[in-house]
Amino acid sequence: MRALFRRPSLAAAATVLLTCLPAGRQDLSSGVQVTAADVASLLLIAIAATVALASRLTRPLPVRALASAGAAAPARAVPAVVPVRALVLAPVAGAAGIAMLASPDVLTSMPGYVRYLQVFVLVPLAVLVAVRDRTDTLIVGGALVGTAALQGLVGCVQAVTGTGASYAGERVRAVGTFGALDIMGMASVVSYGVIVLLAAGLAWRGGRRAAALGGAALLCVPLALSLSRGAWLALLGASLVVLFVHSRALAARVILLGAAAATVLVLGPGAGSDPDLLGRRLASITSVVSHPDQSVSDRYSLWLTATRIWLDHPLTGAGPRRFAELRDAYAPIELSSGSDTDDPVNGFQRMPLLSPHNMYLLTLSEQGLLGLAALGACLGSMAWWAVRAAVPAAAGLLAWQGIDFLYGDVGGPSTVVMSVVLGLVLSLVARPPATGWAGEVPVALGVAR
């Protein structure tokens, strides 16, 4: 415990690493699933609160007070534990609280408000307190990469041995230790690892650069085996953002090279061959509008449902966690009753569609315009700071999350990793000199030259 209080970033790293513990068999009828990572996140919040309070109580006297007392002035000012930019989280908490109080069913909305507060305010704020210097940055970033590597390794084994989640009647979809009930968990965590390593490869030199870029390339294998079209697109967009923030010229060259390679693949002699499973999944991206599959059609129906709920509750929404309650009253007739899931641990289960699979529309339907404006202002401010301070990793992680929110929302064991990532991004943009530089050489998650 002493080590955790001296270096609270270890608690943030443990929170991420504990998501690798197998969830075991899960019962969808039991309601909220509390994991070891959730418990660790509560410990992280408690440690960060204690550290922040202790730092507040033992804060050194201002330079003027020291001078008047005849004491020597300190060599440099000690930065505040919680930077002013942390106030960007305040509107998120406020809007969610207003939505809960305005909800027709406050008792139903209260647990949703607490969960929303944990995910988008308390854990990111705790990580901001914990990540104070370059060592803390590397500890949390290393935990993200280690978790991505472990989950990716498990996912590859699942895809090769046919022990993953079911897709097209075969258990070949890589899901890591998250299981079929958190189908996006492994893809999300692996994507975070790729972005961190890509930023490291651009910032470092020599052998470390080769190792980082090679690791990022290897992590793309389990990401491909996850068969997550949304994660592929989000990583593509995030990678371009990382390259652009690091060097516009390099980003332009990569875009031109990628366009040329895509043209060769489309017009090449292999274009007419019968595609395999991965190829069919990739090709389906272009047909999500003209010929959507059932999962995409259900997602469109859920988006329409969320919009209809918002139209009846425009300002403060219907209340946190009330989308599931109101879904059937607003959903179109073509919406499926649930989604089929199957893996060796949980077996076949019918997962109810209880969210719109779009974080922006979920916030709009449950918290109204106030909630969506607060979330947009929070993410937009951090994105602006990341670009202005030229922090490639922060910009890339935020870009991935922003794109991911277009087709996904919070839920499942991987949500706590997302919370830590948001806190890491906030710490990087709030303290770029302290967390991003090692002498004259930027560290892995640091500021570009």
C-alpha positions as CSV (number, residue, x, y, z in Angstrom):
1,M,0.0,0.0,0.0
2,R,2.9,2.4,0.7
3,A,4.1,1.8,-2.9
4,L,0.7,2.6,-4.2
5,F,0.5,5.9,-2.3
6,R,4.0,6.9,-3.4
7,R,3.3,5.9,-7.0
8,P,-0.5,5.8,-7.5
9,S,0.0,5.1,-11.2
10,L,0.6,1.5,-10.1
11,A,-3.0,1.3,-9.1
12,A,-4.1,2.6,-12.5
13,A,-1.9,0.0,-14.2
14,A,-3.3,-2.8,-12.0
15,T,-6.8,-1.7,-12.9
16,V,-6.0,-2.2,-16.6
17,L,-4.1,-5.5,-16.1
18,L,-6.9,-7.0,-14.0
19,T,-9.2,-6.9,-17.0
20,C,-7.1,-9.9,-18.3
21,L,-8.7,-12.1,-15.6
22,P,-11.2,-14.5,-17.3
23,A,-14.7,-13.4,-16.5
24,G,-16.0,-16.9,-16.3
25,R,-19.5,-17.8,-17.1
26,Q,-21.8,-14.8,-17.0
27,D,-25.6,-14.8,-16.5
28,L,-27.3,-12.0,-18.4
29,S,-30.3,-12.1,-16.1
30,S,-28.2,-11.2,-13.0
31,G,-27.9,-7.5,-13.9
32,V,-24.7,-5.6,-13.3
33,Q,-21.5,-7.6,-13.4
34,V,-18.8,-6.4,-11.0
35,T,-15.3,-7.4,-12.0
36,A,-12.0,-7.3,-10.3
37,A,-11.0,-4.4,-12.5
38,D,-14.1,-2.5,-11.2
39,V,-13.0,-3.1,-7.6
40,A,-9.5,-2.0,-8.5
41,S,-10.9,1.2,-10.1
42,L,-12.6,2.0,-6.8
43,L,-9.3,1.5,-4.9
44,L,-7.6,3.8,-7.5
45,I,-10.2,6.5,-6.8
46,A,-9.7,6.2,-3.1
47,I,-5.9,6.4,-3.4
48,A,-6.0,9.3,-5.7
49,A,-8.4,11.2,-3.4
50,T,-6.1,10.6,-0.5
51,V,-3.0,11.7,-2.4
52,A,-4.8,14.8,-3.6
53,L,-6.0,15.7,-0.1
54,A,-2.6,15.1,1.4
55,S,-0.9,17.2,-1.3
56,R,-3.4,20.0,-0.6
57,L,-2.8,19.9,3.1
58,T,1.0,19.8,2.7
59,R,1.2,22.3,-0.2
60,P,4.3,24.5,0.1
61,L,4.0,28.2,0.9
62,P,3.9,30.6,-2.0
63,V,7.2,32.3,-3.0
64,R,6.1,35.7,-1.5
65,A,5.4,34.1,1.9
66,L,8.8,32.4,1.9
67,A,10.5,35.6,1.0
68,S,8.8,37.6,3.8
69,A,9.8,34.9,6.3
70,G,13.4,35.1,5.1
71,A,13.5,31.7,3.5
72,A,15.1,30.9,0.2
73,A,12.8,30.6,-2.7
74,P,12.4,27.1,-4.3
75,A,14.2,26.3,-7.5
76,R,11.0,25.9,-9.3
77,A,7.3,25.9,-8.6
78,V,5.6,22.6,-7.6
79,P,2.8,21.9,-10.1
80,A,-0.7,21.4,-8.7
81,V,-1.9,17.8,-8.2
82,V,-5.1,18.5,-10.1
83,P,-4.5,20.9,-13.1
84,V,-7.1,23.5,-14.0
85,R,-8.0,21.6,-17.2
86,A,-9.6,18.9,-15.0
87,L,-12.6,21.3,-14.8
88,V,-13.5,20.0,-18.3
89,L,-15.0,17.0,-16.5
90,A,-17.3,19.1,-14.3
91,P,-20.0,19.7,-17.0
92,V,-20.2,16.0,-17.7
93,A,-21.0,15.3,-14.0
94,G,-23.4,18.2,-13.8
95,A,-25.4,17.3,-16.9
96,A,-25.7,13.7,-15.9
97,G,-26.8,14.8,-12.4
98,I,-29.5,17.1,-13.9
99,A,-30.7,14.3,-16.2
100,M,-31.0,12.0,-13.1
101,L,-33.0,14.5,-11.1
102,A,-35.2,15.3,-14.0
103,S,-35.9,11.6,-14.8
104,P,-39.5,10.4,-14.3
105,D,-37.9,7.4,-12.5
106,V,-35.1,8.6,-10.3
107,L,-34.5,5.3,-8.6
108,T,-33.9,3.6,-12.0
109,S,-31.7,6.4,-13.1
110,M,-29.5,6.7,-10.0
111,P,-27.4,3.5,-10.6
112,G,-26.9,4.7,-14.2
113,Y,-25.8,8.1,-13.0
114,V,-23.3,6.5,-10.5
115,R,-21.9,4.3,-13.3
116,Y,-21.6,7.2,-15.7
117,L,-19.9,9.3,-13.0
118,Q,-17.4,6.5,-12.4
119,V,-16.6,5.9,-16.1
120,F,-16.4,9.5,-17.3
121,V,-15.4,11.5,-14.3
122,L,-14.0,9.7,-11.2
123,V,-11.7,7.2,-12.8
124,P,-10.3,9.7,-15.4
125,L,-9.8,12.3,-12.6
126,A,-8.0,9.6,-10.5
127,V,-5.7,8.7,-13.3
128,L,-5.0,12.5,-13.8
129,V,-3.9,12.7,-10.2
130,A,-1.9,9.5,-10.5
131,V,0.0,10.3,-13.7
132,R,2.4,13.1,-12.6
133,D,5.6,12.5,-14.5
134,R,7.3,10.5,-17.2
135,T,7.6,7.4,-15.1
136,D,3.9,7.3,-14.4
137,T,3.2,7.8,-18.0
138,L,5.3,4.8,-19.0
139,I,3.8,2.7,-16.2
140,V,0.2,3.2,-17.4
141,G,1.1,3.1,-21.1
142,G,3.1,-0.1,-20.4
143,A,0.1,-1.7,-18.7
144,L,-2.0,-0.9,-21.8
145,V,0.5,-2.4,-24.1
146,G,0.9,-5.5,-21.9
147,T,-2.8,-6.0,-21.6
148,A,-3.2,-5.6,-25.4
149,A,-0.4,-8.2,-26.0
150,L,-1.9,-10.7,-23.6
151,Q,-5.5,-10.3,-24.9
152,G,-4.2,-10.4,-28.5
153,L,-2.3,-13.7,-27.8
154,V,-5.4,-15.3,-26.3
155,G,-7.4,-14.1,-29.3
156,C,-5.0,-15.6,-31.8
157,V,-5.1,-18.9,-30.0
158,Q,-8.9,-18.8,-30.1
159,A,-9.1,-18.0,-33.8
160,V,-6.6,-20.8,-34.7
161,T,-8.1,-23.5,-32.4
162,G,-11.8,-22.6,-32.9
163,T,-12.4,-21.7,-29.3
164,G,-13.4,-18.0,-29.8
165,A,-16.8,-16.4,-30.2
166,S,-19.2,-17.7,-32.9
167,Y,-19.3,-16.1,-36.3
168,A,-21.1,-17.6,-39.3
169,G,-21.6,-20.8,-37.4
170,E,-17.9,-21.2,-36.4
171,R,-16.1,-20.2,-33.2
172,V,-13.4,-18.4,-34.9
173,R,-13.8,-14.8,-33.7
174,A,-11.0,-13.6,-31.4
175,V,-12.4,-12.1,-28.2
176,G,-9.6,-12.6,-25.7
177,T,-10.6,-13.2,-22.1
178,F,-13.6,-10.9,-22.4
179,G,-15.8,-13.6,-24.0
180,A,-18.6,-13.3,-26.5
181,L,-20.7,-11.1,-24.2
182,D,-18.2,-8.3,-24.5
183,I,-17.5,-8.8,-28.2
184,M,-15.7,-5.5,-28.7
185,G,-13.5,-5.8,-25.6
186,M,-10.4,-7.4,-27.1
187,A,-10.5,-5.2,-30.2
188,S,-10.7,-2.1,-28.1
189,V,-7.8,-3.0,-25.8
190,V,-5.6,-4.2,-28.7
191,S,-6.4,-0.9,-30.5
192,Y,-5.2,1.1,-27.5
193,G,-1.9,-0.9,-27.6
194,V,-1.4,-0.3,-31.3
195,I,-1.8,3.4,-30.9
196,V,0.6,3.6,-27.9
197,L,3.2,1.6,-29.7
198,L,2.8,3.6,-32.9
199,A,3.3,6.8,-31.0
200,A,6.4,5.3,-29.3
201,G,7.8,4.2,-32.7
202,L,7.5,7.8,-34.0
203,A,9.0,9.3,-30.9
204,W,11.9,6.9,-30.3
205,R,15.0,6.3,-32.3
206,G,17.1,3.2,-33.3
207,G,16.3,-0.2,-31.9
208,R,13.5,1.0,-29.7
209,R,11.7,2.5,-32.7
210,A,11.9,-0.8,-34.6
211,A,10.7,-2.8,-31.6
212,A,7.7,-0.4,-31.0
213,L,6.6,-0.3,-34.6
214,G,7.1,-4.1,-34.9
215,G,4.9,-4.6,-31.8
216,A,2.2,-2.4,-33.3
217,A,2.3,-4.4,-36.5
218,L,2.0,-7.7,-34.6
219,L,-1.0,-6.4,-32.6
220,C,-2.8,-5.8,-35.9
221,V,-3.0,-9.6,-36.3
222,P,-5.4,-10.3,-33.4
223,L,-7.3,-7.1,-34.3
224,A,-7.9,-8.5,-37.8
225,L,-9.0,-11.8,-36.2
226,S,-11.5,-10.0,-34.0
227,L,-13.6,-9.4,-37.2
228,S,-14.6,-6.0,-35.8
229,R,-15.2,-3.7,-38.7
230,G,-15.7,-0.7,-36.5
231,A,-12.4,-1.2,-34.7
232,W,-10.6,-1.5,-38.0
233,L,-12.0,1.8,-39.2
234,A,-11.4,3.5,-35.9
235,L,-7.8,2.4,-35.8
236,L,-7.2,3.6,-39.4
237,G,-8.6,7.0,-38.5
238,A,-6.6,7.2,-35.2
239,S,-3.4,6.1,-36.9
240,L,-3.7,8.9,-39.5
241,V,-4.3,11.4,-36.6
242,V,-1.1,10.2,-34.9
243,L,0.9,10.6,-38.1
244,F,-0.6,14.0,-38.8
245,V,0.1,15.3,-35.3
246,H,3.7,13.9,-35.5
247,S,4.4,15.1,-39.0
248,R,2.1,16.3,-41.7
249,A,4.5,15.4,-44.5
250,L,4.8,11.8,-43.2
251,A,1.0,11.6,-43.0
252,A,0.6,12.7,-46.6
253,R,3.2,10.1,-47.8
254,V,1.4,7.3,-45.9
255,I,-2.0,8.4,-47.3
256,L,-0.6,8.4,-50.9
257,L,1.1,5.0,-50.4
258,G,-2.1,3.5,-48.9
259,A,-4.2,4.8,-51.7
260,A,-1.8,3.3,-54.3
261,A,-1.8,-0.1,-52.4
262,A,-5.6,-0.1,-52.2
263,T,-5.9,0.6,-56.0
264,V,-3.5,-2.4,-56.7
265,L,-5.6,-4.7,-54.4
266,V,-8.9,-3.7,-56.0
267,L,-7.7,-3.8,-59.6
268,G,-5.2,-6.7,-59.2
269,P,-5.6,-10.2,-60.5
270,G,-6.8,-11.5,-57.2
271,A,-9.8,-9.3,-57.0
272,G,-12.1,-11.8,-58.6
273,S,-11.1,-14.8,-56.4
274,D,-13.5,-16.1,-53.8
275,P,-12.7,-14.2,-50.6
276,D,-12.2,-16.0,-47.2
277,L,-13.9,-15.2,-44.0
278,L,-11.7,-12.2,-43.3
279,G,-12.1,-10.9,-46.8
280,R,-15.9,-11.2,-46.7
281,R,-15.9,-9.3,-43.4
282,L,-13.8,-6.6,-44.9
283,A,-15.9,-6.4,-48.1
284,S,-19.1,-6.0,-46.0
285,I,-17.9,-2.5,-44.9
286,T,-18.8,-1.1,-48.3
287,S,-22.3,-2.6,-48.2
288,V,-23.5,-1.3,-44.8
289,V,-25.8,1.3,-46.5
290,S,-26.9,-0.5,-49.6
291,H,-27.1,-4.1,-48.3
292,P,-26.7,-4.1,-44.5
293,D,-26.5,-7.4,-42.6
294,Q,-28.8,-8.1,-39.7
295,S,-26.4,-6.6,-37.1
296,V,-26.2,-3.3,-39.0
297,S,-29.9,-3.2,-39.6
298,D,-30.5,-3.7,-35.9
299,R,-28.1,-0.9,-35.2
300,Y,-29.9,1.5,-37.5
301,S,-33.2,0.6,-35.7
302,L,-31.6,1.2,-32.3
303,W,-30.4,4.6,-33.5
304,L,-33.9,5.5,-34.7
305,T,-35.2,4.4,-31.3
306,A,-32.8,6.6,-29.4
307,T,-33.7,9.6,-31.7
308,R,-37.4,9.1,-31.0
309,I,-36.8,9.0,-27.2
310,W,-34.8,12.2,-27.4
311,L,-37.6,14.0,-29.4
312,D,-39.9,13.4,-26.4
313,H,-37.3,14.5,-23.9
314,P,-35.2,17.1,-25.7
315,L,-33.4,19.0,-23.0
316,T,-32.5,16.6,-20.2
317,G,-33.3,13.3,-21.8
318,A,-35.3,10.4,-20.4
319,G,-32.9,9.7,-17.5
320,P,-29.7,7.6,-17.2
321,R,-30.2,3.9,-17.8
322,R,-33.8,4.3,-19.1
323,F,-33.2,3.5,-22.8
324,A,-33.7,-0.2,-22.1
325,E,-36.9,0.5,-20.3
326,L,-38.3,2.7,-23.1
327,R,-36.9,0.8,-26.1
328,D,-39.9,-1.3,-26.9
329,A,-42.3,1.7,-26.8
330,Y,-40.2,3.6,-29.5
331,A,-38.5,0.8,-31.5
332,P,-39.5,0.1,-35.1
333,I,-41.1,-3.3,-35.8
334,E,-38.1,-4.7,-37.7
335,L,-35.8,-4.5,-34.6
336,S,-34.7,-8.0,-33.5
337,S,-35.4,-9.1,-30.0
338,G,-31.7,-9.8,-29.3
339,S,-28.4,-10.8,-30.6
340,D,-27.1,-14.4,-30.6
341,T,-23.8,-15.0,-28.8
342,D,-21.9,-18.3,-28.4
343,D,-18.5,-19.2,-27.0
344,P,-17.1,-22.3,-25.1
345,V,-17.5,-20.6,-21.7
346,N,-20.9,-19.1,-21.8
347,G,-22.5,-21.3,-24.5
348,F,-25.3,-20.0,-26.6
349,Q,-27.1,-17.0,-25.1
350,R,-29.6,-14.5,-26.5
351,M,-28.2,-11.0,-25.6
352,P,-31.0,-8.4,-25.4
353,L,-30.3,-5.1,-27.3
354,L,-30.5,-2.7,-24.4
355,S,-28.5,0.2,-25.8
356,P,-28.3,2.0,-29.1
357,H,-24.7,1.0,-29.8
358,N,-23.8,4.7,-30.2
359,M,-22.5,6.6,-27.3
360,Y,-23.6,10.0,-28.6
361,L,-27.2,8.8,-29.2
362,L,-27.3,7.0,-25.9
363,T,-26.3,10.2,-24.1
364,L,-28.7,12.2,-26.2
365,S,-31.7,9.9,-25.4
366,E,-30.9,9.6,-21.7
367,Q,-29.4,13.1,-20.9
368,G,-30.8,15.2,-23.7
369,L,-29.0,18.1,-25.4
370,L,-27.3,19.2,-22.1
371,G,-25.7,15.8,-21.7
372,L,-24.5,15.5,-25.3
373,A,-23.2,19.1,-25.2
374,A,-21.2,18.4,-22.0
375,L,-19.7,15.1,-23.4
376,G,-18.9,16.8,-26.7
377,A,-17.3,19.8,-25.0
378,C,-15.2,17.4,-22.8
379,L,-13.9,15.3,-25.7
380,G,-13.6,18.3,-28.0
381,S,-11.5,20.3,-25.5
382,M,-9.1,17.4,-24.9
383,A,-8.8,16.8,-28.7
384,W,-8.0,20.5,-29.2
385,W,-5.4,20.5,-26.4
386,A,-3.8,17.3,-27.8
387,V,-3.4,18.8,-31.2
388,R,-2.2,22.2,-29.9
389,A,0.4,20.6,-27.7
390,A,1.4,18.1,-30.4
391,V,0.9,15.0,-28.3
392,P,0.4,12.2,-30.9
393,A,-0.6,9.4,-28.4
394,A,-3.2,11.5,-26.8
395,A,-4.6,12.7,-30.1
396,G,-4.7,9.1,-31.5
397,L,-6.3,7.6,-28.4
398,L,-9.0,10.3,-28.4
399,A,-9.6,9.9,-32.1
400,W,-10.1,6.2,-31.7
401,Q,-12.5,6.6,-28.9
402,G,-14.4,9.3,-30.7
403,I,-14.8,7.1,-33.8
404,D,-15.7,4.1,-31.6
405,F,-18.5,6.0,-30.0
406,L,-20.2,6.3,-33.4
407,Y,-21.0,2.5,-33.3
408,G,-20.5,1.5,-29.7
409,D,-21.1,2.7,-26.2
410,V,-20.1,1.8,-22.6
411,G,-20.6,-1.6,-21.1
412,G,-18.7,-4.7,-20.3
413,P,-15.4,-5.3,-18.5
414,S,-13.4,-3.3,-21.0
415,T,-15.2,-0.1,-20.1
416,V,-12.8,0.5,-17.1
417,V,-9.9,0.4,-19.6
418,M,-11.6,3.1,-21.6
419,S,-11.9,5.2,-18.4
420,V,-8.2,4.8,-17.7
421,V,-7.4,5.8,-21.3
422,L,-9.5,8.9,-21.0
423,G,-7.6,9.8,-17.8
424,L,-4.3,9.2,-19.4
425,V,-5.2,11.4,-22.3
426,L,-6.3,14.1,-19.9
427,S,-3.0,13.9,-18.0
428,L,-1.0,14.1,-21.2
429,V,-2.7,17.3,-22.3
430,A,-2.9,18.8,-18.9
431,R,0.8,18.3,-18.1
432,P,2.6,17.8,-21.5
433,P,6.1,18.9,-20.3
434,A,6.0,16.7,-17.2
435,T,4.6,13.6,-18.8
436,G,6.0,13.9,-22.3
437,W,9.7,14.8,-22.2
438,A,12.8,12.9,-21.2
439,G,15.5,15.5,-21.5
440,E,15.7,16.4,-25.2
441,V,14.0,13.2,-26.4
442,P,10.3,12.7,-26.2
443,V,9.2,9.5,-24.6
444,A,6.7,7.1,-26.0
445,L,3.5,8.9,-25.0
446,G,5.0,12.3,-25.3
447,V,5.1,15.5,-27.3
448,A,6.2,15.5,-30.9
449,R,9.1,17.7,-31.9
